[in-house]
């Protein structure tokens, strides 16, 4: 879309002062972030985000061939928004042995995966050595495959059960084979929100501190934000601005992933959950506010593949990956597939007029699909 057309849309919605800053590459402040989150003119916000995406990231859209493994759903936190977790002893609880984790990884190595992605519950009795043994086993099984594992909340839990500091835990995990951290556990940083939906989980400040330590240790990570439950636009804006500040400090975040709350089977099932409008708006605002994040990711598992494709016109330049056996969102009732093929991801990205680029975890190009 041409700049004069975006200007017309922005003026129509009262966002013209924000558009002027976006056009000149100036940073938006927290009040402007709230204004975007409160806007009902999705096309205007989306057009600005698409402009910002073209300028900072171009027309490449990234995806990865990866394998998700959830090693346990036993978790002491019992967050109210989570349908995945169970208490120890529950009939539906599970904990994989290290050999079972390795077997799940082995099943997909022939598919050419470049990442094994591991997150799970904060199990109250699993020993610290279990996690180190898991990493060592995966590294020995697939030395060329990147291991992205354990959210900041999980790392904090490992520090607690080991009696070690976070820096020491990260160093030992890295030595055992850890390559980077996923972005989960951030939820919304607001203390009010966390008291309502995840009171046992680490605080927002603690999450940021663990990520700061990870980046200092040379471990990249992603960053997330869970929306569509009890938060306000002001709390979402605060969350984004605090992520941006840490990125200014460390440069350690690879991507921002807004996660759409899935209410089914949770203690918050009476809430309606976010709409497709909300999903696109969050992605677009993420692109506009997080000006120091090159990659904005639509997690197709949560929003659906069709809406993820549409999001490529709303600031997004990453669709995550092949995934394989995602359990956390599916526990909350999402009806998307458990996996996608390379061919399907390429088809969807190309159908949106973009260039499909297979990447590794650190955004090194594995293969460009512009000449197939």
C-alpha positions, 0 to 999 in steps of 0.5 A: 500500500502506498504511503498516501493511502496509509495516511488516509486510513490513519487520518480516518481513524485518528491515528495520523500522529502515530502514522507520522512517527511510524513513517519517519521511523520514530519510536512509539511511546506507551500511550501510543501503544495503548491507542493502537491496542484500543483502535477498532480500525484494524485496516489502518493499524495493519497497513502501518504494521505492513509498512514497518514490516517491509522496511525492517524485514523485507518480503521474506517469511520464515519457518522452521522444521522443528519437533515439539516435545512436552516432557511432562504436564505435571506442574506445581503452578496450576495457572488458571489459564492452562488446560495442559497442567496437572497435579502429581498423581492425577490420572491424566498427568504424564512424565516421560523418561529420558529414553522416551524423550529421545525416542520422540526426537529420533522419530523425526530426525529423518524429516530433516528437523533443525530444532528440538523444542522442549517445554513442560510443567514445573514438576515438583519432584523431578530431579535437576539431573533429569534435565541435564541428562535429557539435554546430553542425550539429545545432543549425543543423539542429534549433535547437529540439531539445535535444542531450544528448551525451558522457559524462563519460568522453568529455568527459575524452577531449576534454580530452586530445585538445584539450590543454584543461582540462575547463572550457574544453572544456565551455564550447566544447561548450556554445557549439556547442550541447550542452544536457546530458550523459548519465550513462554511463561511471560504471560502479561507482566502486570502483577495484578494480572498474574495474581488473578491467573498465575499467582504461583508463577514467577513475577514479570520482573523475575522473567525479565531477569532470567532472560537478561541472564540468558542473553548475558550467557550467550543464549538467545530467546524468544518473547511472548505475551498471552492476551485475551483474558483479564488484561487491559490494553494498558497492561499489554502496552506496558508488557511490550515496552518492557520487552523493548527495553530489555531488547535495547539492553541485550539484543537477545530476543529473536522474535516476538510471539503474541499468544492467543488465550484458549479458554476451553478446559481451563479455569477461565473457560467462562471467558470468550477468548480473543477474536480473529480481530484481536489476533491480527491487532496484537500482531500488528501492534507488536510490529509497530511498538517492538521496533527493535524486534526484526521478527514477529511470529504468528503461531499458527497452532493458536490462530489457525493456518488461514488467519496466520496467512492473513497476518502476513499483511499485518506485520508478521514475517514468521509462521513458526514451523512444522511443530509436530505433536503440540500438546499445550494449546491442543489441551485447551481445545484448539482444533488445528493440526498437530503438524504441517509439512514444509510443502504446506508452509511454502504453499501458504507463504507463497500464496500470500505473495511472500518469499518462503525461507526455511531457517534454523533457530537463530534465523540462519537461512537453510533454504530459500524457496523462491526458485522452486 
